[in-house]
């Protein structure tokens, strides 16, 4: 059974940094496109960043230059380094994995990120 577990959320001040991690178990991590989504209260869940199995990354415009997605296949882990945080980055952040062969999708349980002074 595939399991995704996020960690690293918490409270940060505006301009601060946090690093989210998502560990994948129960499957071959290297064949997954990994993504981070976020959902603010009362809003839909939106894509933040994604990285393919080959390492190609893309970002939503609002986080370009501030967030960096990366993956470590040896550790079955995807990261989201978030710098220059803004209050509007406050949301529950979810990790998503898509198997590039089967297209099966799996989600983590989410981790809260709050940016406030």
N, C-alpha and C positions, 0 to 999 in steps of 0.2 A: 504494500500500500504506500502510495506516495504521500509524503508529509512535508509541508513547508512551515518553517517557524521563524518569525521575525523577532528581532531584538534591537535595542539601541534607541528606542524612542524616549521622550521625556520632555522636560521644560528647558527652553533656551531663550536667551535674551535676543532682541533684535540685533542683527549683525553677528550673532554667534554661529556656532557650528554644531552639528550632530552627525554621527555616522550610523546608518541603519545596516543591519546584516540580516540575511535570510539564508538559512541552511536547508538544503533539500536532502531528504532521505527516501530510500525505497525505490530509487530509479537511477538511470544513468544521466547524471547532471549535464554531461558535456553535449547532449543532443537537444538541450532545451534552450529556447529563447526565454530569457528572464526579463521581467518587467517590474517596475514599481508604479503603483497607482495610489491615488489619495482621494479621500472623501471627506469634505467638510460638512458640518451639520446642515441638513436641509438641502444638500446639493448632491449631484450624481457623482459616481466614482469616475475619475478621469486619469488617463495615462500621464505619468510624469516622465519616465525614461524607460528605455528598453535596450537590451544588448543581446545580439544573436549568438549562436554557438560559435560562430567565427570571429566574434569580438566586435562586430559593427554596432555602434551605439547611436541612439537618437534621443532627442529631448523635446519636451514641449517648450515653446518659446519663453514662457515665463520663468523657466529655471536655467536656461542656457547661460553658461558662464559662471553659474553659482553651484550647480549640482553636478556630480560626476558619478556615473554608474560604472561598476567594474565587476569582474567575476574571477574567482579562483577555482578552477576545475578540480584541483587537487584537494580542496577543502569543501567541495560541493556548496559553495557559498557565493552569493551575489551581494554586493554592497551598494549603498547610496550615500556618498559623501555630500553633505549639505552645508554649504558655507553661505555667509552673508544672509542669514535667515531673516525673513520678514514675517510680520504678524499674519499676513495672508497665506503663509505656508502652513498654518495651523490646520491639522486634519488627522484623520486616521490613515496611516500609510499601509498599503497592502502589497505583498509580494505575489507575483503570478508567474507560473511556469507553464510554457507550452511546448509539448514534445513536437519537434519539427518533423517527425515521421508520421506519428499517429494523429497529431493535432489535438490530443487530449490536453485539457487545461486544468490546472490545479491552483488553488489559492491558499495563502496563509491566513491566519486569524486576525492580522492587523496589529499595528502598534501606534500608540497615540504620540503625536508630535504637537507640542504647544509652544508657540513663540510669543512671548509676552515680557514686558518689563515689570 
